[in-house]
Amino acid sequence: MTLPLIPLAAVFGHPIAHSKSPLLHGHWLKEHGIQGHYIPMDVKPEDFETVLRNMHKMGFRGANVTTPHKERALEIADQVTDRATLIGAANTLIFHEDGKILADNTDGYGFIQNLRQNAPDWDPTLGPAVVLGAGGAARAIVASLLDVGVPEILITNRTRVRAEQLRDDFGARLKVVEWVQAPSILEQGATVVNTTSLGMTGKPDLKMNLDGLQPGALVTDLVYTPLETDLLKAAKVKGCVTVDGVGMLLHQATPGFERWFGPRPEVTEELRQLVLS
């Protein structure tokens, strides 16, 4: 008798103990009655390619990738989606039976779905977006905002050259603004996004004058520890629509789960509270 194969997926990082991904994928596996497993794996950078190349032999269908492996995963993969190429990093991998690896990036998808779910009246075409930060997360956010029709992105970063690199990569709809001038452009932002770690628990504060935030603008922060950052608190006072960052984490996981395990999972309030607890 041939036993049915148990579907397996993993998440790679170094370290990995902090990852919420096993919790949320475990919830979906239980919810859909799937006898599968989603396993956290702490893999050192020097071992990463060897581990990846052997995952299919152990029955793994795919994996998520987090720090510090996102860029390296893109280099190792045999096939890369257009959006992962544009972003320059991968967070979702599919392992084929022949050993080939497909790399994708669903961070931008998760970002937009979070806004759609929690600010259903948001219209990205109404005006410019202000993006704080120009790191890896910003690349996914910029790509997704351009894709949904934001007419212009005003991007600012403490190191200007990184913002200029994004402008060079993504084109004329990006305008680079000096970090010290960031408060003056907030009033232009129909959408305002913090992609930096400033304001995160254990990190420096986002020391910026936020008086320019306009009532009715959508303001979101990728930071979700604390859940309500100082940016979101200030935005609420100004009458902005605010969306916290935890939903992006949940929504970016749905495409991978569907590819590895079959069903398309839903992001529910129950799941949100489970992850936050």
C-alpha positions as CSV (number, residue, x, y, z in Angstrom):
1,M,0.0,0.0,0.0
2,T,1.3,3.4,-1.0
3,L,0.8,6.0,1.8
4,P,-0.4,9.5,0.6
5,L,2.3,12.1,0.6
6,I,2.0,14.7,3.4
7,P,2.4,18.2,1.9
8,L,5.3,20.1,3.4
9,A,6.4,23.7,3.3
10,A,8.9,25.7,5.3
11,V,10.1,29.2,6.1
12,F,13.9,30.0,5.9
13,G,15.6,32.7,8.0
14,H,18.6,33.3,10.2
15,P,17.3,33.7,12.9
16,I,13.8,32.4,12.5
17,A,12.3,31.9,16.0
18,H,10.5,35.2,15.8
19,S,8.6,34.4,12.6
20,K,4.8,34.4,12.8
21,S,4.5,32.4,9.6
22,P,4.3,28.9,11.2
23,L,1.5,30.2,13.4
24,L,-0.7,31.5,10.5
25,H,0.0,28.7,8.1
26,G,-0.7,26.2,10.9
27,H,-4.0,27.9,11.5
28,W,-4.9,27.6,7.8
29,L,-3.9,23.9,7.7
30,K,-6.1,23.2,10.6
31,E,-9.0,25.3,9.2
32,H,-8.9,23.4,5.9
33,G,-8.4,20.0,7.5
34,I,-5.1,19.4,5.7
35,Q,-2.7,16.9,7.2
36,G,0.4,19.0,6.2
37,H,3.2,20.8,8.0
38,Y,4.8,24.2,7.7
39,I,8.3,24.1,9.4
40,P,10.6,27.0,10.5
41,M,14.2,26.4,9.4
42,D,17.1,28.4,10.7
43,V,19.6,28.2,7.9
44,K,23.0,30.0,7.8
45,P,23.8,31.9,4.6
46,E,26.6,29.7,3.7
47,D,24.3,26.6,3.8
48,F,21.3,28.2,2.1
49,E,21.9,27.0,-1.5
50,T,22.7,23.5,-0.5
51,V,19.5,23.3,1.6
52,L,17.3,24.8,-1.1
53,R,18.6,22.4,-3.7
54,N,17.6,19.4,-1.6
55,M,14.2,20.4,-0.4
56,H,12.3,18.7,-3.2
57,K,14.0,15.4,-2.3
58,M,12.4,15.6,1.1
59,G,8.9,16.2,-0.3
60,F,8.7,20.0,0.3
61,R,6.5,21.8,-2.1
62,G,7.8,25.3,-1.3
63,A,8.9,27.8,1.2
64,N,8.8,31.4,2.4
65,V,12.1,33.3,2.7
66,T,12.9,36.0,5.2
67,T,16.0,37.9,6.3
68,P,18.8,37.5,5.3
69,H,18.0,35.2,2.4
70,K,15.6,37.2,0.2
71,E,18.1,38.5,-2.3
72,R,20.1,35.2,-2.4
73,A,17.0,33.2,-3.1
74,L,16.5,35.2,-6.3
75,E,20.0,34.4,-7.4
76,I,19.7,30.7,-6.8
77,A,16.2,30.2,-8.4
78,D,16.0,28.6,-11.8
79,Q,12.9,30.7,-12.7
80,V,11.9,34.1,-11.4
81,T,8.6,36.0,-11.8
82,D,8.7,39.5,-13.3
83,R,7.6,41.1,-10.0
84,A,10.4,39.4,-8.0
85,T,12.9,40.5,-10.6
86,L,11.6,44.1,-10.4
87,I,11.7,44.1,-6.6
88,G,15.1,42.4,-6.5
89,A,14.1,39.9,-3.8
90,A,12.0,36.7,-3.3
91,N,9.8,35.8,-0.3
92,T,8.0,32.8,-1.8
93,L,9.5,29.7,-3.5
94,I,8.0,26.8,-5.3
95,F,9.9,23.5,-5.5
96,H,9.2,21.4,-8.6
97,E,9.6,17.7,-8.7
98,D,12.5,17.9,-11.1
99,G,14.4,20.1,-8.6
100,K,13.8,23.4,-10.3
101,I,13.0,26.4,-8.1
102,L,10.6,29.2,-8.9
103,A,11.0,32.4,-7.0
104,D,8.2,35.0,-6.5
105,N,7.6,38.0,-4.3
106,T,4.2,38.5,-2.8
107,D,5.0,41.4,-0.4
108,G,3.4,44.0,-2.7
109,Y,0.4,41.8,-3.2
110,G,0.0,41.6,0.6
111,F,0.4,45.3,1.0
112,I,-2.3,46.2,-1.5
113,Q,-4.7,43.5,-0.2
114,N,-4.3,44.8,3.4
115,L,-5.3,48.3,2.2
116,R,-8.2,46.9,0.1
117,Q,-9.5,44.9,3.1
118,N,-9.1,47.6,5.8
119,A,-9.7,50.8,3.7
120,P,-12.2,49.6,1.1
121,D,-12.8,53.2,-0.1
122,W,-9.2,53.9,-0.8
123,D,-8.6,55.1,-4.4
124,P,-4.9,55.0,-5.3
125,T,-5.4,57.2,-8.3
126,L,-6.6,60.3,-6.4
127,G,-3.2,61.7,-5.8
128,P,0.5,61.2,-5.1
129,A,1.9,58.7,-2.6
130,V,4.6,59.6,-0.1
131,V,6.9,56.7,0.7
132,L,9.3,56.9,3.6
133,G,12.3,54.7,3.2
134,A,14.0,53.1,0.2
135,G,15.1,49.7,1.5
136,G,14.0,46.2,0.3
137,A,10.4,46.6,1.6
138,A,10.1,50.0,-0.2
139,R,10.8,48.3,-3.5
140,A,7.8,46.0,-3.2
141,I,5.6,48.9,-2.0
142,V,6.7,51.2,-4.9
143,A,6.1,48.4,-7.5
144,S,2.6,47.7,-6.1
145,L,1.6,51.3,-5.9
146,L,2.6,52.0,-9.5
147,D,0.8,48.8,-10.5
148,V,-2.6,50.0,-9.0
149,G,-2.3,53.4,-10.6
150,V,-0.8,55.9,-8.2
151,P,0.1,58.9,-10.4
152,E,3.3,59.9,-8.6
153,I,5.4,58.7,-5.8
154,L,7.4,61.1,-3.6
155,I,10.1,59.0,-2.0
156,T,12.4,60.1,0.7
157,N,15.2,58.2,2.6
158,R,17.8,59.2,5.1
159,T,20.4,58.0,2.5
160,R,19.4,59.9,-0.7
161,V,21.4,57.6,-3.0
162,R,19.1,54.6,-2.2
163,A,16.0,56.7,-3.1
164,E,17.7,57.7,-6.3
165,Q,18.4,54.1,-7.1
166,L,14.6,53.3,-6.8
167,R,13.9,56.3,-9.1
168,D,16.3,55.0,-11.7
169,D,14.8,51.5,-11.5
170,F,11.1,52.4,-11.5
171,G,11.0,55.5,-13.7
172,A,9.7,59.0,-14.0
173,R,6.7,58.6,-11.7
174,L,9.1,58.6,-8.8
175,K,10.4,61.9,-7.4
176,V,13.2,61.9,-4.8
177,V,12.9,64.4,-1.9
178,E,15.5,65.1,0.7
179,W,14.8,63.5,4.1
180,V,14.9,66.8,5.9
181,Q,12.2,68.1,3.5
182,A,9.9,65.1,4.1
183,P,7.5,67.0,6.5
184,S,6.8,69.5,3.7
185,I,5.6,66.9,1.2
186,L,3.2,65.1,3.6
187,E,0.4,67.5,2.6
188,Q,0.7,66.3,-1.0
189,G,0.2,62.6,0.0
190,A,-3.2,61.1,-0.7
191,T,-1.4,57.9,0.5
192,V,1.4,57.9,3.0
193,V,3.5,54.8,3.7
194,N,6.3,54.2,6.2
195,T,8.5,51.4,5.0
196,T,11.3,52.1,7.5
197,S,11.8,50.4,10.8
198,L,11.6,53.8,12.5
199,G,9.0,53.6,15.3
200,M,9.4,49.8,15.8
201,T,9.8,48.5,19.3
202,G,13.5,48.6,20.0
203,K,14.3,50.9,17.1
204,P,14.7,54.7,16.9
205,D,11.5,56.8,16.8
206,L,10.3,58.3,13.5
207,K,11.2,61.9,14.5
208,M,9.3,63.8,11.9
209,N,6.9,66.7,12.0
210,L,3.6,65.2,10.9
211,D,1.5,68.3,10.9
212,G,1.3,68.2,7.1
213,L,-0.9,65.0,7.0
214,Q,-4.2,65.8,5.3
215,P,-7.6,64.7,6.7
216,G,-8.9,61.8,4.6
217,A,-5.5,60.7,3.4
218,L,-4.7,57.0,3.8
219,V,-1.7,56.5,6.2
220,T,-0.2,53.0,6.7
221,D,2.9,51.8,8.5
222,L,4.6,48.5,7.7
223,V,5.7,48.3,11.4
224,Y,3.3,46.3,13.5
225,T,5.2,46.2,16.8
226,P,3.7,48.3,18.3
227,L,0.5,47.8,16.3
228,E,-0.4,51.5,16.5
229,T,2.8,53.4,15.9
230,D,3.3,57.1,16.6
231,L,2.7,57.8,12.9
232,L,-0.7,56.1,13.0
233,K,-1.6,57.8,16.2
234,A,-0.8,61.2,14.7
235,A,-2.7,60.4,11.5
236,K,-5.8,59.5,13.5
237,V,-5.7,62.8,15.3
238,K,-5.5,64.5,11.9
239,G,-8.5,62.7,10.6
240,C,-6.7,60.3,8.2
241,V,-7.7,56.8,7.4
242,T,-5.2,54.5,9.0
243,V,-4.2,50.9,8.3
244,D,-1.7,49.0,10.5
245,G,1.0,46.7,9.1
246,V,0.0,43.3,10.4
247,G,-2.5,42.6,7.6
248,M,0.3,42.8,5.0
249,L,2.0,39.9,6.8
250,L,-1.2,37.9,6.6
251,H,-2.1,38.6,3.0
252,Q,1.4,38.1,1.6
253,A,1.1,34.5,2.9
254,T,-2.0,33.5,1.0
255,P,-0.6,32.9,-2.5
256,G,2.1,30.6,-1.1
257,F,-0.3,28.6,0.9
258,E,-2.6,28.1,-2.1
259,R,0.3,26.9,-4.3
260,W,1.6,24.5,-1.7
261,F,-1.5,23.1,-0.1
262,G,-4.4,23.8,-2.5
263,P,-7.1,25.9,-1.0
264,R,-7.1,29.7,-1.1
265,P,-7.1,30.8,2.6
266,E,-8.9,33.8,4.0
267,V,-7.5,36.5,6.2
268,T,-10.0,36.8,9.0
269,E,-10.2,38.7,12.3
270,E,-9.7,35.4,14.1
271,L,-6.4,34.9,12.3
272,R,-5.4,38.5,13.0
273,Q,-6.0,38.1,16.7
274,L,-4.2,34.8,16.8
275,V,-1.1,36.3,15.3
276,L,-1.3,39.4,17.5
277,S,-1.7,37.3,20.7
